[in-house]
Amino acid sequence: MNTAVMKTHRQSCELGVSLEPSNGFATTPYIEEIVESALAYLQAGYPVHFSGPAGTGKTTLAFHVASRIGTSVTLIHGDDEFKTSDLIGKHDGYRKKKLYDNFIHSVVKSEEEMQTIWADNRLTSACRNGHVLIYDEFNRSRPEANNVLLSVLQEGILSAPKRNRYGSGHLEVHPDFRAIFTSNPEEYAGTHKAQDALIDRLVTIQIHHFDRETEIKIVEARSGIAREDAEIIIDIIRKLRNMGVNNHRPSIRAGIMIARILAHRGGHVAWSDPIFRRVCHDVLNTNTIKITRDGKTIMQEKISEIIQKICNTRNEKSMEKMSFIKKTFCGSSEGE
């Protein structure tokens, strides 16, 4: 998959961008089903939540779905340091006004007034202008910072008492406002358990590792390598992923890295190519589960074993195919 093409949408100080679907986005029936479901939920007025392990394309899916809606997008990345003010805004300085009146020569009138200046942040901007909000890895922010979202998603009201000096301090959310959330599992470092009240307001779509065909198409689209080469890389990734108890790594991201680096360096997906072997070792050694023997890691050994086995299997299949074609061609020639 490939992220949607971004174009800056300048409109005073607004923080929205326009997205266009990318031609490099890999589409398969599995992905299209997810996209169509997400669009249906959003069009019905419900926020969508893509949840799953790292490297499964949640953010890319969020951008693609947002680009299909066709309105400007506001992007927020979850952060442990976030406070509510980082979402809705805060006072950002003062404005001083002084009036000096000497219309009557013998009378001097002087007035001074000082007002605080409020600066909207991205959530407020999205709610006011009807943008699509993408809140990426929202559970990296503390739950108390995200409490402001509860009334936004349920009642369509953004509560910001300090925003309006003379009014109610409540902003009615634009009817075109939509929200897409992504999150990693709670056990990941740096994440927080999201409050149940927020999760209850979201339609959660679980994103797991894609099927083999989808992963091959993604690597093809993101790197430009031939399908035959993408198949070998994905088979290596999937074989390593099924080892041990942690079946989340390596992700499709590792396959894209290998393919793009290989294309950049002019290497070939073959056991005989030292560039290919080195890239696989460097990318996959730290991106897989730890396997040890007598207290020592044997990951490099296992990676080499799997790469050689899959490459040899592919070579054997290619030779069998060539042999079949040769026999078929020779047989037809003799018959003539």
C-alpha positions in Angstrom: 0.0 0.0 0.0 1.0 3.6 -0.4 -0.2 6.6 1.5 -2.4 9.0 -0.3 -0.9 12.0 -2.0 -1.1 15.2 0.2 -1.7 18.7 -1.0 -1.5 21.6 1.4 -4.8 23.4 1.8 -4.0 26.9 2.8 -6.9 28.8 4.3 -5.8 31.5 6.7 -4.3 29.6 9.7 -6.3 26.3 9.2 -4.4 23.1 9.6 -6.2 20.9 7.0 -4.7 19.2 4.0 -6.4 17.8 0.9 -5.7 14.1 0.0 -5.9 12.4 -3.3 -5.9 8.6 -3.7 -2.5 7.3 -4.8 -2.1 5.2 -7.9 0.4 3.1 -5.9 -2.1 2.0 -3.4 -2.3 -1.8 -3.6 -5.9 -3.0 -3.8 -7.1 -6.5 -3.2 -10.6 -7.9 -2.3 -9.5 -8.1 1.3 -8.4 -4.4 1.5 -11.3 -3.2 -0.5 -13.7 -4.9 1.9 -12.1 -3.1 4.8 -12.1 0.3 3.0 -15.8 0.0 1.9 -16.9 -1.0 5.5 -15.0 1.9 7.0 -16.5 4.3 4.5 -20.0 3.0 5.2 -19.6 3.6 9.0 -18.2 7.1 8.5 -21.0 8.0 6.1 -23.5 6.8 8.7 -21.9 9.3 11.2 -19.8 6.9 13.3 -16.0 7.2 13.9 -13.8 4.3 12.7 -11.0 2.8 14.7 -8.3 0.7 13.1 -6.7 -1.5 15.7 -3.9 -4.0 15.4 -0.2 -4.7 15.7 2.5 -2.4 14.3 3.3 -2.6 10.6 -0.1 -3.8 9.4 -0.9 -0.7 7.4 -3.4 1.0 9.8 -2.2 4.5 9.1 -2.0 3.9 5.4 -5.6 2.6 5.4 -6.7 5.7 7.4 -5.2 8.0 4.8 -6.7 6.1 2.0 -10.2 6.1 3.5 -9.9 9.8 4.2 -8.9 10.5 0.6 -12.0 8.6 -0.6 -14.3 11.0 1.5 -12.9 13.9 -0.4 -12.7 16.6 2.3 -9.7 18.2 4.0 -7.9 16.2 6.6 -6.5 17.2 10.0 -3.8 14.8 11.3 -2.9 14.3 15.0 -0.3 11.9 16.3 -0.8 10.6 19.8 1.7 11.8 22.4 2.2 10.9 26.0 2.9 14.6 26.7 -0.4 15.7 25.3 -2.9 17.7 27.4 -6.4 18.7 26.5 -5.1 22.1 25.4 -2.9 20.4 22.8 -6.1 19.2 21.1 -8.5 22.1 21.5 -6.3 25.1 21.9 -5.2 27.6 24.6 -4.6 31.2 25.4 -1.7 32.4 23.3 -0.7 35.9 24.4 -2.6 39.1 25.0 -4.0 42.0 23.0 -3.7 45.5 24.6 -5.9 48.3 23.5 -5.4 51.9 24.7 -7.8 54.8 23.9 -6.6 58.4 24.5 -9.4 61.1 24.1 -8.5 64.8 24.2 -11.4 66.0 22.1 -12.1 68.7 24.7 -8.9 70.6 25.2 -9.3 70.9 28.9 -10.4 67.3 29.4 -8.2 64.2 28.9 -9.9 60.8 28.9 -7.8 57.6 28.9 -9.0 54.0 28.6 -7.0 50.8 28.6 -8.3 47.2 27.9 -6.3 44.0 27.8 -7.7 40.8 26.3 -6.3 37.3 26.1 -5.8 35.7 22.6 -7.2 32.2 22.1 -5.5 30.0 19.5 -7.4 27.0 18.2 -5.6 23.7 18.0 -6.2 20.9 15.5 -9.2 19.2 17.0 -11.1 22.5 17.3 -10.1 23.4 13.7 -11.4 20.1 12.4 -14.7 20.3 14.3 -15.3 23.9 13.2 -14.4 23.3 9.5 -15.8 19.8 9.0 -12.5 18.1 8.3 -11.8 14.4 8.5 -9.7 13.9 11.7 -7.1 11.2 11.6 -5.9 10.6 15.2 -2.9 8.3 14.6 -2.0 6.0 17.6 -4.4 7.9 19.8 -3.7 5.6 22.7 -0.2 7.0 23.0 -1.9 10.0 24.5 -3.1 9.8 28.1 -6.8 8.9 28.5 -7.5 12.2 30.4 -6.3 14.2 27.4 -8.7 12.4 25.2 -11.8 13.0 27.4 -12.7 16.0 25.3 -13.5 13.6 22.5 -16.4 12.1 24.3 -18.9 14.9 23.8 -17.5 15.6 20.3 -18.3 12.0 19.2 -21.6 11.6 21.1 -23.3 14.9 21.3 -21.5 16.8 18.5 -20.4 19.4 20.9 -16.8 20.5 21.6 -16.5 21.9 25.2 -13.9 24.6 25.5 -15.0 27.0 28.3 -11.9 29.3 27.9 -12.3 29.6 24.2 -15.0 32.3 24.2 -14.7 35.1 26.7 -18.3 36.2 26.5 -20.2 33.1 25.0 -20.9 29.7 26.3 -17.5 28.2 25.5 -19.2 25.3 23.5 -18.6 24.8 19.8 -21.2 22.9 17.7 -19.3 20.3 15.6 -19.7 20.8 11.8 -22.0 18.1 10.3 -19.3 17.0 7.8 -16.8 16.3 10.6 -15.6 12.7 10.6 -13.0 10.9 12.7 -10.6 8.0 12.0 -8.5 6.5 14.9 -5.6 4.1 14.8 -4.1 2.3 17.8 -1.5 -0.3 18.7 -2.1 -3.1 21.3 -2.1 -2.0 24.9 0.9 -4.2 25.7 3.1 -2.1 23.4 5.6 0.2 25.1 4.4 3.8 25.3 0.7 3.0 24.9 -2.1 3.6 27.4 -5.4 1.7 28.0 -8.1 3.8 26.3 -11.1 4.6 28.4 -14.1 2.3 27.8 -16.4 5.3 27.2 -14.3 6.4 24.2 -14.0 2.9 22.7 -17.7 2.4 23.1 -18.2 5.4 20.7 -16.0 3.9 18.0 -16.6 1.2 15.4 -13.4 -0.9 15.8 -12.0 -2.8 12.8 -9.3 -5.2 13.8 -6.4 -5.2 11.3 -4.2 -8.2 11.2 -1.4 -9.3 8.9 -2.7 -9.4 5.4 -3.0 -12.6 3.3 -0.1 -13.6 1.1 -1.5 -12.2 -2.2 -2.1 -8.8 -0.5 1.3 -8.6 1.0 2.9 -9.4 -2.4 1.0 -6.7 -4.1 1.9 -4.2 -1.4 5.6 -4.9 -1.8 5.3 -4.7 -5.5 3.5 -1.3 -5.3 5.9 0.2 -2.8 9.2 -0.9 -4.3 8.7 -1.4 -8.0 10.4 -4.9 -8.0 9.1 -7.8 -10.1 6.3 -10.0 -8.7 8.5 -13.1 -8.7 11.0 -11.2 -6.4 8.2 -9.9 -4.2 6.9 -13.5 -3.7 10.3 -14.7 -2.4 10.6 -11.8 0.0 7.1 -12.2 1.3 7.5 -16.0 1.7 10.7 -15.3 3.8 8.8 -12.8 6.0 5.8 -15.1 6.5 8.0 -18.1 7.4 9.9 -16.1 10.0 6.6 -14.6 11.3 5.3 -18.1 12.1 8.2 -19.0 14.2 7.9 -19.1 18.0 5.2 -17.5 20.1 5.3 -13.9 18.7 3.5 -14.0 15.3 3.4 -10.2 14.8 7.0 -9.8 13.5 8.5 -9.3 11.0 5.7 -7.2 9.6 5.0 -6.2 6.0 7.1 -3.1 6.7 10.3 -5.3 6.8 9.4 -6.7 3.4 9.0 -3.3 1.9 12.4 -2.2 3.4 14.2 -5.2 1.9 12.6 -4.7 -1.5 13.3 -0.9 -1.7 16.9 -1.2 -0.5 17.5 -4.0 -2.9 16.1 -2.0 -5.8 18.2 1.0 -4.8 21.4 -1.0 -4.6 20.7 -3.0 -7.8 20.7 -6.3 -6.0 18.8 -9.5 -7.0 16.5 -11.7 -5.0 18.6 -14.8 -5.1 20.6 -16.8 -2.6 23.7 -16.3 -4.7 23.5 -12.5 -4.4 25.5 -11.3 -1.3 23.7 -8.0 -1.3 20.4 -9.7 -0.9 21.7 -11.9 1.9 23.2 -9.0 3.7 20.1 -6.8 3.5 17.9 -9.6 4.7 20.1 -10.2 7.7 20.4 -6.6 8.6 16.6 -5.9 8.4 15.3 -9.2 9.8 17.8 -9.8 12.6 16.4 -7.1 14.8 12.8 -7.4 13.5 12.1 -10.9 14.5 11.7 -13.0 17.7 14.8 -13.9 19.6 15.8 -17.6 19.2 18.6 -18.9 21.4 20.7 -22.0 21.7 22.8 -22.5 24.8 22.2 -18.9 25.7 23.4 -17.6 22.3 21.2 -16.1 19.6 20.9 -18.2 16.4 18.7 -15.8 14.5 21.3 -15.2 11.8 21.6 -18.9 11.3 17.8 -19.4 11.1 17.5 -16.4 8.6 20.1 -17.9 6.3 18.5 -21.3 6.5 15.1 -19.9 5.5 16.4 -17.6 2.8 18.3 -20.5 1.2 15.4 -22.9 1.4 12.9 -20.6 -0.1 15.2 -19.4 -2.9 16.2 -23.0 -3.8 12.5 -24.0 -3.8 11.7 -21.2 -6.2 14.7 -22.2 -8.4 13.5 -25.7 -8.6 10.0 -24.6 -9.6 11.4 -22.4 -12.3 13.5 -25.2 -13.6 10.5 -27.6 -13.6 8.4 -24.9 -15.5 11.2 -24.4 -18.1 11.5 -28.2 -18.5 7.7 -28.5 -19.0 7.7 -25.7 -21.6 10.7 -27.3 -23.4 9.1 -30.7 -23.5 5.8 -29.2 -24.7 7.5 -27.2 -27.5 9.7 -30.1 -28.5 6.8 -32.5 -28.5 4.7 -30.3 -30.7 7.6 -29.8 -33.1 8.2 -33.6 -33.5 4.5 -34.1 -34.1 4.6 -31.7 -37.0 
